[in-house]
Amino acid sequence: MTWFFGILAAVIALAWWLHERRMRRHWRHLREMLDALAAGREPGNFVFLDGGHFSALTHPLGKLAEEQARLRGQFDREEFNLRTILASMEEGVMVVDGQHVLRLVNPSFSRIFEPKDDPLGQTVLQLLREPEIEEMISAALKTGEAQTRDISANGGRPARHLGVHAVPIRDQAGGPGVVTIFRDISRLKQLEDVRREFVANVSHELRTPLSIFHGYLENLRDDPGMARADQAEVFAILGRHSLRLNALLEDLLTLARLESRQDQLRTEAIEPGAFMSAVAGDWKNPIAKKKLTLTVDVAPGLPALFADPLRLSQVLNNLLENAVKYTEAGGQIRLRAALVGGQFELRVEDSGLGIPPSDLVHIFERFYRADKARTREQGGTGLGLSIVKHIVQTHGGTVQAESEYGKGTTIIVRLPGPAGRS
């Protein structure tokens, strides 16, 4: 019987060994699957082929894996949507934690501030070097209220005007943070400055003739018996300023229409030689009166120029008016037309006073006058060259000034040539 119990013990030991081996294999498989779930990976197959207690885990673990996969897919979609929205925003977005450390930025933030290194992990002050932004974030964290401010920022770069909005938030763990939105309002600020300057200039330009009108009308009222010769002089002065005021208002209206694109160009084929000769002919009397010489030089064989003849004549007339005003008696004015580099190049050259370099870069600005006293004396509104610039740009062209003080000025108008016509 001893041998029987020995064999039985051996069989039991073998069965136990096989059972332990199977159990260890199941535990190892289960641990691998749970580790995969914990790490957010695809866990694979939960099926236990040989039944037993582990088989009861197949269904709930499979459901857990499915739910995790669903949540992971939902998270990935939401993250993709968030990054897509952030990437498409023109405004810069910055998210910081309670220690002012950057945790998230979007591409527009990098475009606005141009950080040299990875911004994430840096503090706001380290990265931006803008105490005012640091103060806004501190205030948002302290008060729990949104902060809004317009600031002028440079941080070692060209100055920009930014609209900044900082909103306090809580992260998933309940920790404090701030989402800050940056909007580059430099262009709006520039337009606002231009608007204020324009209003100030218009007010100044209108004040002078209106003051003169007021003064002389008071003289006429207070002195009904004024001598006829004195009255004639007063009326002549009022007439001149009335014409100047009318010219100013006309130029303002023209400029307003050009800038708002209310006037549609009526382009047609223009023969350059005949057109420039006709414009020059309109200046025959002023040229003769001032004893100037006006010549027209048009390159032979030029193709037709497609432009609005009314607007183009306005360009040339404004340029000729300046040339006549600022060229001394006996001087020369020349109109030129040629095809240069595939573009029509129209030039108005004079041998007049010329323009100092400091003024040359500003002459196409509204109300800018290189010689303010003389321009007002001769009736200029300060808008002629600005109108020229807008008309030329509306045609798809450019305008440029070249001058040497004391030796004359050349204004060059470049318009699309035959190949560039759409």
Residue, then its C-alpha position, 0 to 999 in steps of 0.5 A: m500500500t505504501w507504493f499506492f500512497g506514494i503514487l497518489a502523493a506524486v499525482i496530487a503534487l503534479a496537479w498542484w504544480l500544474h494548478e499553481r503554474r496556471m494560476r501564476r500565468h493568469w495572474r501575470h496575464l491579469r497584471e499585464m492587462l491592468d498595467a496596460l489599462a493604468a498606462g492608457r494603452e490598449p490592454g489586448n484580450f481579457v479572455f481566460l480560456d480554461g474557465g475558473h474564477f478568472s473567467a468571471l473577470t473576462h466580461p467586467l474587465g472587457k467592459l472596463a477596457e471598452e469604457q477606457a477606450r471610449l473615454r480616451g477617444q473622447f479625450d483625444r477628440e476634445e484635445f484635438n478640437l481645443r488645439t484646432i481652436l487655439a491654432s486658428m485664433e488671431e488672439g494670443v492665448m497664455v495659460v499660467d498656474g498659481q506661480h505664474v508659470l506658463r503651461l500652455v500657449n497658442p501659435s498666435f502668442s508666439r507670433i506676437f511675442e516671438p519667444k527665443d526659447d520654449p515658453l512653457g515652464q518659464t514665468v511670465l516675468q522671465l519670458l515677457r519682461e512686462p511688469e504690467i502683464e505680471e500685475m494683471i495676473s497677480a490681480a486676477l489670482k488675488t481678487g478672483e475677477a477678470q482684468t482688462r487693460d490696454i498696454s504698450a508692450n515691447g519686452g526688447r522688441p518693437a513696441r506694440h499696443l495690446g488689448v489684454h484680458a486675464v481671467p482666473i481659472r481652476d485646474q483639474a486638481g482645483g489649483p489656481g491659474v489664469v487664462t490671458i488673451f492678447r489682442d494686437i491692437s497696434r493697427l487700431k491704435q495707429l488708425e485712432d492716432v491718424r483720426r485724431e491728427f486728421v481732425a486736429n489738422v482739419s480744425h486748424e485748416l478751417r480755423t484760419p479762413l473762418s477767423i478771417f471771415h469773422g474778423y472782416l465781417e465785424n469790420l464791415r458791421d462796425d464801419p458801415g461807411m467804409a471807403r469803397a476802395d477799402q471795401a473792395e480790398v476786404f471783399a477780395i480777401l474774403g474771396r480768396h479765402s472763400l476759394r481756399l476754403n472751397a478747395l479744402l472742402e473739395d479735396l477733403l471730399t475727394l480724399a474721403r471718396l478715394e479712401s472709402r472706395q466709393d468712386q469706381l474707376r472707369t478705366e479705358a484705353i489711353e494713348p499716353g502721348a496725346f493724353m499727356s500733351a492735352v494735360a500739358g496744354d491746360w497749363k499753357n497760360p500759368i506756364a507763360k505767366k510765370k515764364l516757365t518752360l514745359t516740355v512733354d517727352v513720351a517714348p515712341g511706340l508706347p502701348a495703350l495705358f488702361a486707366d481712369p482718364l479723369r483720375l489720371s488727369q487729376v494726378l498729373n494736374n496736382l503734380l503740375e500745380n506743385a511744379v509750377k508753384y515751386t519753380e522760379a521764373g525761367g525754370q523748366i518742367r518736364l513731363r515724361a512717359a515710358l515703359v520701364g520694367g513692364q510698367f508705365e512710368l510717368r514722371v513730372e520733373d521740375s528745376g524748382l526749390g527741391i525738398p529737404p531730405s527730412d521732409l521728403v519722406h512725409i510729403f504724401e501724408r495728409f496736410y504735410r507741407a515742406d514749406k508751410a508758410r509759402t504753401r498757405e500763401q499760394g493757396g495749397t490745401g496740403l492734400g494734393l499729394s495725398i490724393v495723388k497717392h490714393i489715386v495711383q494706389t487705386h490703379g494698382g500702382t506706386v508713387q515715389a518722390e526724388s529731390e535734391y534741395g535747391k535743384g528740383t524735384t521728380i515725382i515718379v508714378r508707376l502704373p501696371g503695364p500691358a502684361g500686368r493688366s487684369 
